[in-house]
């Protein structure tokens, strides 16, 4: 029977163990102090007194322990204060037993001193076996704890005060399998050789470098809170000259003060409610793809583009070229990346992907090897009202980038696509589907590997529904939802981008990668959760208003078209669609239809939609899909 199975019976086993402790306590007192029946079985009086004492003690201890809720304690988290309480309750119980024996039972030879000694022994036994259980539970919990590299990290702690004591205890109880604490550094030479929470002080600041080299220190925790800035700077400069990773930690005393505890808490976010497990990646393959290569990201100032840039920089590209037409977003991500990666080559380029000559000049100047294409008009209602702009930017912008990538022998081109490209019911989704068709067709005749990655909505992106709901709640409502049954797939921005990077390591050319977005979420339920998380009650403090479906909107998004079949990859959240049979001649014919109509700004929306239906056979009107 394992620990988990035993734990199910703790409510029965702990009281039973306490009863055995009481019997054991009386046994010790009989051996050490009295000439009882255990030593002299012919003594009926002593035998009766001891048996009465045992029965009384069991009853009294159980009542006292249950009234004080001792059995509600989780043993592995008990501390010195709990052990003191156990001892005091044992003494109190012994006194109660003495009073009952003398006042109620009128026993001839009751001994308060004897009962106090028995109570003390029982208290020690109770505490001892609980400490043994705690030690076993903590060690059992850490048996399988290992770092991804399969070994503990060697840790050096700076500072031998209260903070170091708290941190060492935390590491030993919660992260025992992750760190091997080599020692403590403290500038007070009188403390040298002494220990803090079982860890020896092995030197001062002057010894840091040689200790790190000798002991192969992986990480250094700086735990000194009360230190002037000059000394702190000097010690950290010494630490930074080593190969160890340095972390500055607050003490637990600082964290658990009321003010700091409050400031360290955050509201429950909508990401918490998705309940998605963290994405595990093969970072080695991603690094091999990006490391020492020139990478270009279009739409670099947008939500997806900027996160792409952040994660790409983690893999040390030779150069990162940020391309965007919106200078404010581009400026923000450039400043951010240059501050976090001051030694890397980062170039910000203002350009419009519609301008082929400008793209030619950029590709010739920077010679990118990998292109991530995230630039696009993505807002469904806006593109329904401005369909020519969706075609100019999404379709012909992608077409320009694809041709440049082919012309300059780019190694790999990655289109960021959307679930709205699947059986599209709007111009934006249809334009992205046409982009997918372009890259699949171009891949057949180019040495460049053209792929697309398709996923759904990302939480917190510019123009997404969650920031809109938060603004509406902040203004007192109502929160607007277009339809009570409308659902969408959701993923966090970092998760989506991480999977994009993982997907492209599987690319051979022509694939459309589909990300597992989990279960679809009802937008109405999402709005309701956000209202409740904000401290309001739906129907009392805040209302949800159903506004009706917007132009081009459908109830249920899809990640796969009927004619596509999914193939699995090495990653359980990434799939590949079956390649469609398009050629660039087919695509050119479709694009020719649009070249003519977008020249005329007076072209009707209906004509553009009819043309799009000819180019993208899966494009339908929302009424056809929603069943209205």
Residue, then its C-alpha position, 0 to 999 in steps of 0.5 A: x500500500x503506497x502513501x496515497x492509499x494510507x492517506x485515505x485512512x488518516x482520520x482513523x490511523x492518527x487517533x489509533x496511533x495516539x491511543x497506542x502512544x498513550x499505552x506506550x507512555x503508561x508502559x514507560x512509567x510503569x517500568x521507570x517509576x512504579x512497581x506495576x503489573x507489568x513488573x509485578x503481575x500479582x499486584x491487582x490494585x496497581x493493575x486496575x489503577x493503570x488500566x483505569x488510567x489508560x482508558x481515562x487517558x484515551x477518552x480525555x486525549x481524544x476529546x481534547x485533541x478533537x475539540x482543538x482540531x488537532x486531527x485537521x492538521x496536515x502532518x507534513x506542514x506542521x511546525x515547532x508551534x504545532x509541536x509545542x501545542x501537542x506537548x501542552x495538550x498532553x499535560x492538560x489532558x494528564x491534569x484532567x485525568x488526575x482530577x477525574x481519578x481523585x474527585x470523581x472516581x475517588x481512587x486511593x492512590x492518585x498521583x498528580x506528579x505521576x500523571x504529569x510525567x506520563x503526560x510528558x512522555x506521551x507528548x514526546x511520543x506523539x511529537x516523535x512519531x509525527x516528526x518521523x511521518x513528516x520526514x518520510x512524507x517529504x522525502x517520498x514527495x521528492x524522490x522523483x523531483x529532478x531538473x530537466x538535465x537530470x541532476x541537481x543544480x549546485x547552489x551558493x547562498x549569499x548572506x547568513x541571516x534570517x532570509x537565508x534560513x527561510x530560503x534554505x528551509x523552503x528549498x529543503x521542503x519544496x525544492x529538495x530535488x532541484x538544488x544541492x546547497x553547497x554553502x553560504x557566503x557571509x562577510x562576518x568572519x566570526x561566523x565562518x564554520x557555523x551553520x544556518x539551517x544545517x548549511x555551513x558558512x564557507x567563506x566571504x565575498x572574496x571567496x565567491x569566485x574560487x568557490x564557484x569554480x571549484x564547486x561548479x556553482x550553477x546558481x547564486x541566491x543573494x539573500x541579504x535584505x539589509x545592505x547598503x547599495x554600495x556593498x550590494x553592488x560590489x558583491x553582485x559584480x563579483x557574482x556576475x563575473x562567475x558563470x553562475x546565474x544570479x538571483x536576488x531574492x526577498x526574505x520570506x519575512x518581507x514577503x509575508x508582511x501584510x503590505x507586501x503579501x497584498x501587493x504580491x497577489x494578483x487577480x484571477x485571470x481569464x487564462x487561469x480559467x482556461x485550465x490549459x497545461x503548460x506547453x512543453x517544447x523541444x527548445x534544442x530544435x528551435x535553437x538549431x533553426x534560429x541560432x546564428x541566422x538572420x530572421x525577419x518578422x513582419x507585423x513585428x509591432x503587433x500582438x503576435x509579431x512582438x511575442x514572436x520577436x521576444x521568443x526568437x531572441x531567446x535563441x540568439x539569432x544572428x540578426x533580427x529584422x523588425x518590419x511593420x507599417x505602424x511606427x508606434x508598435x514597431x518603436x515599442x518592441x524595438x526599445x524593449x528588445x534592445x534593452x533586454x538584449x543589448x548585445x544583439x543585432x536588432x534592426x527596425x524597418x518601417x515598410x508596407x508589405x504592399x510595396x514590392x520595390x520596398x520589400x525588394x530593397x529590404x530583402x537585398x539589404x538584410x538577406x534574411x534566411x527565415x521570414x515570419x509573416x504576421x502582418x495582416x488586417x485581422x478585424x472581421x467587421x472592419x474588413x467586411x466594410x473595407x474588403x479591398x483593403x483586406x485583399x490589398x494587404x492580406x492577399x497581395x502583401x503575402x504574394x509580394x513577400x512570397x515572391x521576394x522570399x523565392x527570389x532571394x532564396x530564403x530558407x523558410x517562410x512561415x505564414x501566421x494564419x487563422x481558424x477563420x480561414x477554415x470554411x470562411x464566412x467573411x472577407x478577412x477569413x477568405x483572404x487568409x485562406x487565399x494566403x494559405x493557397x498561395x504559399x502551398x502553391x509556391x512551395x511546389x516550384x520554389x527551393x524555399x520551404x513555405x508553410x503556414x501555422x493556423x490557430x484561433x483567438x489569442x487572449x489579450x491580443x489587440x482588438x480581441x474580446x477580453x480587453x473589450x469586455x474589461x473596458x466595458x466592465x470598467x465603465x459599468x457595463x453592459x458587456x456586449x455579446x453578439x450571440x448567446x451560443x457563439x463559441x471560439x477557440x482561445x490560447x494565450x499569446x506566448x503559448x501560440x507563439x511557442x507552438x508556432x516556433x515548435x511547428x516550424x521545426x517539423x516543416x518540410x514545405x507546403x504544410x499547414x500546421x494546425x495547433x490544438x486549441x483545446x475545447x471551444x469556449x462560449x463567449x457568453x460564459x467568458x463574459x460571465x466569468x470576467x464579470x464575476x472575477x471583477x467582483x460583480x453579480x450578473x443580473x444585479x450589478x452588471x448585465x450582458x447585452x446580446x447585440x446580434x451577429x456582426x457582418x461575416x461572423x459565424x457561431x462556431x469557428x473550425x480548425x480544419x476544412x472538410x477536405x483536409x485530413x490531419x496528420x500527427x507530429x512529434x508534438x501532441x498539440x501540433x498537427x499537419x493538414x493534407x496538402x491541397x492540389x494548387x499550382x501557381x498558374x491557378x493562383x495567378x488566375x485567381x489573383x488576376x480577377x482581383x487585380x482588376x477590381x481593386x483598381x476601382x475604389x467604387x467596386x461594390x462589396x457584393x462584386x468583391x464577395x462574388x469574386x472571392x467565392x470564385x477564388x475560395x470555393x469554401x467561402x460561404x455567407x454567414x447565413x449558410x453556415x449559421x443556419x439562419 
